[in-house]
Each structure stands twice: as C-alpha cells, then as structure tokens.
Amino acid sequence: MSTESSLYADRCEEELAAADRAASQDERIAHLEKALRFGLLAAKSRGPARPVDIEQWRREREGAR
C-alpha cells in the first residue's frame, strides 16, 4: 500500500472511531461522511485493482485445504 493510501486509511479509521464517540447524531453523521471520503481517497490512491477470475480463485482455495 502506498504511503498516501495508508495515510488516508488511517484518517478513515480515526473518523470512524470519532463517530463512535460522537455525542449527537449530527456529529456522528459528520464523522461518518469524513470517514467515507477518506476511505474513497485511500482506495483511489491505490490505483486500479487487477482482475480476478473468481472460478480460478475458488479452485485454488479448495486445493489449499
């Protein structure tokens, strides 16, 4: 994970924790909105995900058991 991405992910976690401690519903929603924004920025800064063949993944997973 890139440094930028991990910083966004850390901020997302901080905002989620702040939402849990919020005194009012409005304050909680504000923290959740910030957490969502930072989560989206973290995902965007990682770049595109590689495609996954779900059937191949299942076969490999079953073979590992």
Residue pairs with C-beta under 8 A, 6 or more apart in sequence:
1 9
1 46
2 45
2 46
4 45
5 42
5 43
5 45
5 46
6 42
8 38
8 39
8 41
8 42
8 45
9 38
9 39
9 42
11 34
11 38
12 35
12 36
12 38
12 39
12 42
13 35
15 31
15 32
15 34
15 35
15 38
16 31
16 32
16 35
18 31
19 28
19 31
19 32
19 35
22 28
22 30
22 31
